[in-house]
Amino acid sequence: MPASPSTARAINDRLALRLLQQEGPLTAGQLKQLTGLSRPTVADLVERLTASGLIEMVGESGEQRRGPNARLYGIVADRAYLAALDVRLEGVSVVVSDLVGRVLAEASVPIDGASGTGPAVEQAVALVERAAKEAGAEHLHTVGVGAPGLIDPATGELRDTTGLPAWHRRLVAALHERLPGTHIVVENETNLAALAEQRDGAAHDRDTFVLFWLGMGIGAAVVLDGALRRGASGGAGEIGFLPVPGTRGFPSATDCEGGFHSLAGAAAVLELARECGVLGCVEEGAGAAGVVRWAVGEAGGGGAGGDVGAGAGAGAGAGDRGDLAVDVGGGTGPGVDVGAAASAARFLDALADRLALGVASVVALLDPGCVVLGGEVGQAGGDELAVRVAERITRMSPLPAEVRPSVLGGAAVLRGALLTAQDGAQGELFG
């Protein structure tokens, strides 16, 4: 049954708006070419969208061209303003943008949870209000919030999770109170990072992949057939609780200590660096990402057992052994005198051994074909670390899996939160 005229117009309008969102300003002729619609149909939809205040003429397509055919049309950027928050244990970052995603203001503030829930929440909300004012946004249409912890799939709210500060949960309620009429969308930080890497980063060509978030905490985001999979209770990807060999015990329902987190979290990475004798090679306070970045620079493309190439079988260290044993420890051993490059390579090999435990488990269960090492540590490790992990997965699993380093790193959460806010706002405004 053919679509009614009103339905056809709505479909054509959404198609044109999506193209303007993806491609930027276009002429009527370009819209005709990209949509396959007739010239009169394109002229009608341009007139209709302009009258509704959704698009406007933003210029002309060339200095020498004039007239209706040269007019460039774009989405009315100030039709709505958006904000995105990256909520961490130690602080908050915020960006404010227009409807097409152009960033107009950004700010961050450290937050000391010891000051109490009320003051911490006030700091975060005040930061959003200041950024909106700086951007000239009198009203925020949608705010995307990325936070650690579980999101209740029924309510969309942060669940009361042990180990996270109380101000995190209270922040969402405070945003609703202080920003009346604003849509607040809350999502797990790792899921948002995966969205950003799929749209703008390492997984831009993948419909199915898993992102490992490697930072202060550990998490994973699962994208299958183009859709983010959250699980029945919103906890898909809580890989920090995965029981693995090499820890001193097992995780519990309230504490991931003893799980994969104990091998790959930031504190564990720093302890591994100490055991490998490389922690003192970086400035104090450099953090896990700083140590990994230093090691990559020192390794200079080489590993403890040879060069690290671009293929999955080009790793070194554990990959040189004839068995599949995984060395989750480190250390250069007493009295062993090795150069900085060799120590750095040994550290990267030991870290890859650890990461391979979690990656191999996910590959065996989901067969994603691609794993992105995300977060600050994943980005710092770059190809050096990704290749080492890939080589180990090749030896440990019969399923092929490409391992890629993050493109966006720690910035992926904020980017994902902004994309979520933009998609929500455009979906409502564009119909």
C-alpha positions in Angstrom: 0.0 0.0 0.0 1.6 3.3 -1.1 2.2 6.0 1.6 -0.2 8.8 1.9 0.9 12.2 0.7 1.4 13.4 4.3 3.4 10.3 5.2 5.6 10.7 2.1 6.2 14.3 3.0 7.2 13.4 6.5 9.6 10.7 5.2 11.2 13.1 2.7 11.6 15.8 5.4 13.4 13.4 7.8 15.6 12.2 5.0 16.6 15.7 4.1 17.2 16.7 7.7 19.3 13.6 8.3 21.5 14.5 5.3 21.9 18.1 6.4 22.9 16.7 9.8 25.5 14.3 8.4 26.8 16.4 5.4 26.4 19.9 6.6 24.8 22.7 4.5 23.7 21.6 1.0 22.1 23.2 -2.0 18.7 22.1 -3.4 20.6 20.4 -6.2 22.7 18.5 -3.9 19.7 17.4 -1.9 18.1 16.2 -5.2 21.2 14.2 -6.0 21.5 12.6 -2.6 17.8 11.9 -2.0 16.9 10.8 -5.5 13.8 13.0 -5.3 12.5 15.2 -8.1 13.3 18.8 -8.3 9.8 20.0 -7.5 9.6 17.6 -4.5 12.9 19.0 -3.2 11.8 22.6 -3.7 8.6 21.8 -1.7 10.4 20.2 1.2 13.0 23.1 1.3 10.1 25.6 1.5 8.3 23.5 4.1 11.3 23.0 6.4 12.3 26.7 6.1 8.7 27.8 7.0 8.8 25.5 10.0 12.0 27.1 11.3 14.1 23.9 11.0 16.4 25.0 8.2 17.6 28.3 6.8 19.8 29.7 4.0 23.3 29.9 5.4 25.2 31.1 2.3 26.0 30.3 -1.3 27.9 27.4 -2.8 30.6 29.5 -4.6 31.9 33.0 -5.0 31.1 33.1 -8.7 27.6 31.6 -8.4 24.4 33.4 -7.6 20.7 32.7 -7.6 18.4 30.0 -6.2 20.5 27.1 -7.3 23.5 28.3 -5.4 21.8 28.8 -2.1 23.1 26.6 0.8 20.6 25.4 3.3 21.5 24.2 6.8 19.8 23.2 10.0 18.9 26.2 12.2 21.7 25.6 14.8 20.2 27.8 17.5 16.8 26.2 17.4 18.0 24.3 20.5 21.0 24.1 22.9 22.5 21.0 24.3 24.8 20.0 27.1 26.9 16.9 27.9 28.4 15.9 31.3 31.1 13.5 32.0 30.7 12.6 35.7 33.8 11.0 37.3 34.6 10.1 40.9 36.8 13.1 41.3 35.0 15.8 39.2 32.8 16.8 36.3 33.4 18.1 32.8 30.7 19.8 30.7 30.3 21.0 27.1 27.4 23.1 25.7 26.6 23.0 22.0 24.0 24.1 19.5 21.7 21.7 17.7 24.3 20.7 15.1 26.8 19.9 17.7 29.1 22.9 17.5 30.7 23.4 20.9 30.0 26.8 22.4 31.4 26.4 25.9 33.3 23.9 27.9 34.4 23.7 31.5 35.4 21.2 34.3 35.7 21.3 38.0 37.3 18.9 40.6 34.9 17.8 43.2 35.8 16.6 46.7 33.1 14.2 47.8 34.4 14.5 51.3 32.8 18.0 51.4 29.4 16.4 51.5 26.7 15.4 49.0 25.0 18.8 48.9 28.0 20.9 48.2 29.3 18.4 45.6 26.0 18.5 43.7 25.8 22.3 43.9 29.3 22.5 42.3 28.3 20.3 39.5 25.0 21.9 38.7 26.5 25.4 39.0 29.1 24.4 36.5 26.4 23.4 34.0 24.6 26.7 34.5 27.8 28.8 34.1 28.7 27.0 30.9 25.2 27.5 29.5 25.3 31.2 30.3 28.7 31.5 28.6 27.3 29.8 25.5 24.4 32.2 25.4 21.9 29.4 26.0 18.9 30.6 28.0 17.4 27.1 28.0 19.0 23.7 27.5 16.8 21.4 25.4 18.6 18.1 26.3 21.4 17.2 28.7 23.3 13.9 28.2 25.0 12.6 31.3 27.7 9.9 31.4 28.4 8.3 34.7 30.0 5.2 36.1 27.7 2.6 37.5 24.5 0.8 36.5 21.6 2.5 34.8 18.2 1.1 35.6 16.7 0.1 32.2 13.1 0.7 33.5 13.6 4.2 34.9 16.7 5.4 33.1 18.1 6.5 36.5 21.4 5.7 38.2 21.1 2.7 40.5 22.3 2.9 44.0 25.7 1.2 43.5 28.1 0.4 46.3 31.5 2.2 45.8 30.2 5.3 44.0 29.7 8.6 45.8 26.2 9.6 46.9 26.4 12.9 45.0 26.4 11.0 41.6 22.9 9.7 42.2 21.6 13.0 43.7 23.0 15.0 40.7 20.5 13.7 38.2 17.6 14.7 40.5 19.2 18.2 41.0 19.5 18.7 37.3 15.8 18.0 36.9 15.0 20.5 39.6 17.3 23.3 38.4 16.6 22.8 34.7 12.8 22.6 34.4 11.7 21.5 31.0 15.0 20.1 30.0 15.3 16.4 29.0 17.9 14.6 31.1 19.3 11.5 29.6 21.6 9.3 31.7 23.9 6.6 30.3 26.7 4.5 31.6 30.1 6.1 30.7 31.5 3.1 28.9 28.4 2.8 26.7 28.7 6.4 25.7 32.4 5.9 24.9 31.4 3.0 22.6 28.8 5.2 20.8 31.4 7.9 20.3 34.0 5.4 19.0 31.4 4.0 16.6 30.4 7.4 15.2 33.7 9.2 15.2 36.5 6.9 16.3 38.1 3.5 16.1 34.9 1.5 15.4 33.5 3.8 12.7 33.4 0.9 10.2 32.0 -1.7 12.6 28.4 -2.7 13.4 29.5 -5.3 16.0 32.3 -4.7 18.4 33.2 -4.6 22.1 34.9 -1.6 23.8 37.0 -2.2 26.8 37.2 0.9 29.1 40.6 1.0 30.7 40.9 3.7 33.2 40.6 4.1 37.0 37.9 1.4 36.7 37.2 -1.3 34.1 34.2 -1.8 32.0 33.0 -3.0 28.6 30.3 -1.9 26.2 28.7 -4.4 23.8 27.5 -3.3 20.4 25.9 -6.1 18.3 24.4 -5.5 14.9 24.6 -1.8 15.3 22.7 -1.7 18.6 24.1 -1.1 22.1 23.2 -4.1 24.4 22.6 -3.2 28.0 21.4 -6.5 29.3 18.3 -7.4 31.4 19.3 -5.3 34.4 21.5 -2.7 32.6 24.7 -4.4 33.7 26.0 -5.9 30.4 29.8 -5.3 30.3 30.5 -5.2 34.0 33.7 -7.0 33.2 35.6 -5.8 36.3 33.7 -8.5 38.1 34.9 -11.3 35.8 36.8 -14.0 37.8 40.2 -14.5 36.3 43.4 -16.3 37.3 46.2 -14.3 38.9 44.2 -12.5 41.6 44.2 -13.2 45.3 40.6 -14.2 45.5 37.2 -13.9 43.8 35.0 -10.8 43.4 31.8 -10.4 45.4 28.4 -9.0 44.6 29.5 -5.7 46.1 33.2 -5.6 45.3 35.1 -6.3 42.1 38.3 -6.8 44.0 39.6 -10.2 42.9 38.1 -9.9 39.5 39.5 -8.6 36.2 39.6 -5.1 37.8 42.3 -6.3 40.1 44.5 -7.0 37.1 43.7 -4.2 34.7 42.4 -1.2 36.8 44.6 1.9 37.1 45.9 0.9 40.5 46.8 -2.6 39.2 48.6 -1.1 36.2 50.7 1.2 38.4 51.6 -1.7 40.7 52.6 -3.7 37.6 54.8 -0.8 36.5 56.4 -0.8 40.0 57.1 -4.5 39.7 58.6 -4.1 36.3 60.9 -1.3 37.6 59.4 1.4 35.3 57.3 3.4 37.7 60.1 5.6 38.7 60.8 6.6 35.1 57.8 8.9 35.0 56.9 11.9 37.0 54.9 11.3 40.2 51.2 11.6 39.5 51.5 10.7 35.8 49.0 7.9 36.5 48.5 4.6 34.7 48.0 6.3 31.3 51.2 8.3 31.8 53.2 5.1 32.5 51.8 3.3 29.5 52.5 6.3 27.3 56.1 6.4 28.5 56.5 2.7 27.9 55.2 2.9 24.4 57.6 5.7 23.6 60.6 3.8 25.1 59.7 0.5 23.4 60.0 2.4 20.1 58.3 -0.3 18.1 60.2 -3.2 19.6 59.2 -5.8 22.2 61.1 -8.0 24.6 61.2 -10.8 22.0 61.4 -8.8 18.8 59.8 -6.1 16.7 56.1 -5.4 17.1 54.5 -5.2 13.6 51.1 -4.4 12.3 49.7 -8.0 12.3 48.1 -10.0 15.0 51.0 -12.4 15.1 53.7 -9.8 15.5 53.7 -9.5 19.3 56.5 -10.4 21.7 56.9 -11.6 25.2 54.2 -14.1 26.1 53.6 -14.7 22.4 57.1 -16.1 22.1 56.3 -19.0 24.4 55.3 -22.3 23.0 52.3 -22.6 25.4 49.3 -20.4 26.3 50.4 -19.6 29.8 49.6 -16.0 30.8 52.1 -14.2 33.0 50.0 -11.8 35.1 52.9 -10.7 37.2 55.8 -8.5 36.3 59.2 -7.5 37.7 62.7 -7.6 36.3 63.9 -9.9 39.0 66.5 -9.1 41.6 69.8 -8.1 40.3 68.7 -8.0 36.7 70.1 -5.0 34.8 68.1 -4.1 31.8 67.8 -1.0 29.7 64.8 1.3 29.7 63.6 0.0 26.3 63.7 -3.6 27.5 61.9 -2.8 30.8 59.2 -0.8 28.9 58.7 -3.7 26.5 58.5 -6.2 29.4 55.9 -4.0 31.1 53.8 -3.7 27.9 54.0 -7.5 27.4 52.9 -8.2 31.0 50.1 -5.7 30.7 49.0 -7.3 27.4 49.0 -10.7 29.2 46.6 -9.4 31.7 44.3 -7.6 29.2 44.2 -10.7 27.0 42.5 -12.7 29.8 39.5 -10.4 29.7 39.5 -9.9 26.0 39.7 -13.6 25.3 36.7 -14.3 27.6 34.5 -11.7 25.7 35.7 -13.0 22.3 34.7 -16.5 23.3 31.3 -15.5 24.4 30.3 -12.9 21.9 32.5 -13.3 18.8 32.5 -9.6 18.2 35.2 -9.6 15.5 36.6 -6.3 16.9 37.7 -5.1 20.3 38.6 -1.5 21.0 40.9 -0.7 23.9 39.4 2.5 25.2 39.8 5.0 27.9 43.0 6.9 28.8 45.1 3.7 29.1 43.8 2.2 25.9 44.6 5.3 23.9 48.0 5.7 25.6 48.9 2.1 24.6 48.1 2.8 21.0 49.1 0.2 18.4 52.0 -1.0 20.6 49.6 -2.4 23.2 46.8 -3.4 20.8 49.1 -5.5 18.7 50.4 -7.3 21.7 46.9 -8.1 22.9 45.8 -9.2 19.4 48.7 -11.6 19.2 47.8 -13.3 22.4 44.1 -13.5 21.4 45.2 -15.2 18.2 46.9 -17.9 20.3 44.2 -18.2 22.9 41.0 -18.2 20.8 39.9 -19.9 17.6 37.7 -16.9 16.8 39.3 -14.0 14.9 39.2 -10.6 16.6 40.9 -7.4 15.5 42.2 -5.3 18.4 42.3 -1.6 17.9 43.4 1.3 20.1 40.9 4.0 21.0 41.0 7.2 18.9 39.1 9.3 21.4 40.5 8.1 24.7 39.0 9.7 27.8 37.2 12.3 25.7 34.9 9.6 24.3 32.5 9.8 27.2 31.8 13.5 26.8 31.6 13.1 23.0 29.1 10.2 23.4 27.0 12.2 25.9 26.8 15.1 23.4 25.9 12.8 20.6 23.1 11.2 22.7 21.8 14.7 23.6 21.9 15.7 19.9 20.2 12.6 18.7 17.4 13.0 21.3 16.8 16.7 20.5 16.8 16.3 16.8 14.6 13.2 17.0 12.0 15.3 18.9 12.3 18.5 16.9 12.5 16.8 13.5 9.7 14.3 14.2 
